[in-house]
Amino acid sequence: MEVYKDYSNLSERIENMKRILVIDDEVMIVDVMKVILEDMGYQVIGFQSSQEGEKDALENDYDLILIDLRMPGEEWGG
């Protein structure tokens, strides 16, 4: 069986993908969210550290940011 993949407009498709940032201290949550959202066609970046996630969010553009508001030692919005 021959597998054919069309890479002719790959860079354009990647450029147009919606980007989602996932920040959660539980690795399983980040991994599951990545799998589900990537299967839906999104580009997903995940962090388990709120500091690293916040730094990345300030340096990059995202269409959606999903944050665990009950991470140990964090006081979101306060």
C-alpha positions in Angstrom: 0.0 0.0 0.0 1.4 3.4 -1.0 0.9 6.3 1.4 0.6 9.7 -0.3 0.9 12.8 1.7 0.4 16.2 0.1 3.0 18.6 1.4 2.6 21.2 -1.3 0.9 23.8 1.0 2.2 22.5 4.3 3.8 25.8 5.4 0.6 27.7 4.5 -1.5 25.2 6.5 0.8 25.4 9.5 0.8 29.2 9.3 -3.1 29.3 9.4 -3.4 26.8 12.2 -5.0 28.2 15.4 -2.6 28.2 18.3 -3.6 27.1 21.8 -1.5 27.4 24.9 -2.2 24.9 27.7 -0.9 25.6 31.2 -1.5 22.9 33.9 0.7 21.5 36.6 -0.5 17.9 35.8 1.4 16.4 32.9 -1.4 14.0 32.1 -3.8 16.9 31.6 -1.4 18.8 29.3 -0.7 15.6 27.3 -4.4 14.7 26.9 -5.3 18.3 25.9 -2.5 18.3 23.4 -3.7 15.0 21.8 -7.3 16.0 21.6 -6.7 19.5 20.3 -4.0 18.4 17.8 -6.4 15.8 16.5 -8.9 18.6 15.9 -6.3 20.5 13.8 -4.9 22.9 16.4 -1.3 23.7 17.1 -0.8 23.2 20.9 2.0 24.2 23.2 1.9 23.0 26.8 3.6 24.0 30.0 3.5 22.6 33.5 5.0 25.8 35.0 2.9 28.9 35.2 6.0 31.0 35.0 7.2 29.4 31.8 3.7 29.5 30.3 3.2 33.1 31.1 6.6 34.0 29.6 5.7 32.1 26.4 2.3 33.8 26.3 4.0 37.2 26.4 6.5 36.3 23.7 4.1 34.5 21.2 0.6 34.9 19.8 -2.1 32.5 20.8 -5.7 32.3 19.8 -6.7 30.6 23.1 -5.0 30.0 26.4 -6.3 27.3 28.8 -5.0 27.7 32.4 -5.5 25.6 35.5 -6.6 28.2 38.0 -5.9 25.9 41.0 -2.2 25.3 40.5 -0.3 25.0 43.8 1.3 28.2 44.9 -0.5 30.4 42.3 -2.8 33.3 42.8 -4.3 34.1 39.4 -5.7 37.6 39.0 -4.7 38.6 42.4 
